[in-house]
């Protein structure tokens, strides 16, 4: 479904060029859920942005559903296959567009028919009732906004969803609801996920396999059960796991 | 705990809104000794507002009332701003969530620490400079001379947060209120910042109020935990007993977290109950 080979991503021009990603390679099979974990600045979100054409300069090879993409332009077909959900539902929805407008505009852009019926179905599928259709973002809670953002991503009926920290701006109880929703959608629609998160427990819960990143490089790839059992090969991955699962007091 | 640093009874914070009075904090009571007290809850539970009320940072038209709010035996409830200024920083300090928004972007780090210290101690510039460098060393900044002359945008998030802590601790306060001090930080830096605060509590005998949404972190870091829901404390327990929590809300929060050591198909979803809003007094165990 997705193949990334020797991906380099950089920002700015020489001599002040910053390399955000170096020689990253991984592939994700159809129907699989793949995680990218690492600390801030490790390049995990930048990879997603490069795939969708939002990142500056990049080199290497990105293949989506068997087709290589190039530069920053993405075809109409690409957007029908790949959609992205962003971290901050407070920033990713237009404050003066109602839910109805957000979804109908997206559906229209994707060249869909029966827009009215589709909006109703989309809202149902993300667990928002019809009553939410004419609300504005400020009338929604963070969790409800993220549901709208997910509905918008689903409008194109994509096969690959790129999830950039979809729950890190939310409370834990709301996070549980959104993660359950995403799992259900993946099962029902046979979606492929690439999920970026700094939260190892969230990635272990949601993903089959994952890559640990550090300073723009993929340090290690492993299956989720390996992460759970603490049998990562690289010292960095083990350190990250230890740091995120506990804080130990030095003083008694 | 015979002699609490801070004693609060029936603290209430309310804001008038178009649809009537909104009560953000509805009768919170606790004592703080020389300990690490965790305050946990979801967004909107009133935990930050409790911290702000203690520091007198609730702006009008917000109203703060309490039966008692004593710092070392003296009432600090609704003090005039001039008196509050003398307390704030000197005796109670606060570290906010995001260093990017709480440091002055056009002043060097050193100047900012010196300013807060000189204001409260009345010391001269030379002494303040030495103190600032000492404080930077105390929060384990390796190259204090360089950081002293740096601007906030030139330091990383973790370093920014350590600078905030250095600044807050320069006047040697009795109480530090830390509002989500590590939520914006990476795990490796987070543990470093926690270790610094931990050491300061144990070595200086400071009282720490640690406000966080992260139950597991609080359980590991604090001595005692208050769990807040809808402006009230619904449960109080010793941190080590967190996993034996009795309140369904606390249990619900714990269960809704994905865990590395325990795989589940679906995460448990919190079913909120109206009765949680009106349950007083809080459940207590072990504390």
Interface residues (C-beta under 8 A of the other chain):
Chain A: X39 X40 X142 X171 X172 X173 X175 X176 X177 X179 X180 X183 X198 X199 X200 X201 X202 X204 X205 X206 X227 X228 X239 X240 X241 X243 X244 X245 X246 X247 X248 X249 X250 X251
Chain B: X42 X43 X157 X186 X187 X188 X190 X191 X194 X195 X198 X199 X202 X213 X215 X217 X220 X221 X252 X253 X256 X257 X258 X259 X260 X261 X263 X264 X266 X267 X268 X269 X270
